[in-house]
Amino acid sequence: MASHKEIVSSFIEGAPPGELTDVIADIKALTIHEPSLVKGLGPAFEKYNEEQFTTVKLPGGSQLVVVSEHSALGGGRYFDVESSTSFEFDHATRKASAVQSYVLEGAQSDLVKSTIKALSPYVKEHFPDAAYGAYPIEDDSKVAVIIVGNKYSPKNFWNGRWRSLYVFDPSTGILEGSVKVDVHYYEDGNVRLLTNKPVSQPVPSGTGAGIVREIATTEKKYQEELNRSFTNLSEGAFKGLRRQLPVTRQKIEWEKVASYRVGQDIGGGSSRR
């Protein structure tokens, strides 16, 4: 049987986009007699923030940067190539501090920087509130590219997140990864959309611009697929949930509804004035 800590950790890891603070508040209310439980959730917070590509503004900065396992330096520090900085990140409060200069060096540094240069205008054009980054991974043999876009509308009872993670291998010229969409709608109900689109595409040029070009093509196609799926869902499955005929098994003559007298025309009896 799972322990209380494991159960609560699963609540953290499954928190919908933009709702982690609400989940934590609920956990505190449910575990009021175990105040030490929340204090021991550090690993769960770290896993959530790194997997969800949590974004944060650095002190004195205006641009969002990404927190992920690919940008981790260890000891609670992360780095951002575009701003040439590293920073400490508190996974519980989701705040950055102790910003320092960080200069990327290595075999893939030029490819990382050219990818970011090409990625910036693409992300700013297609995502209203997003962050992005590129990082050398696997002993500087490959390049990871991350895009995360968040859109929160709690007043309208919905929140959403788009996460893209790609890994480019210069030795094979192949770009692999996935695009994940997570949308939560909770007005008078609780509906959640979770998608995962695997990606594998060659990048013949092997350049940063070529990588971003393939990403743009892939994400455009996936957006179109999602739009078609939503249309089919509305016109197909949702319609199938509705009753095709009323309980009388006869179609209603809507043009006559205004002249119906309940009990006489519909019920078949006579009505009294």
Disulfide bonds with the S-S distance in Angstrom:
none
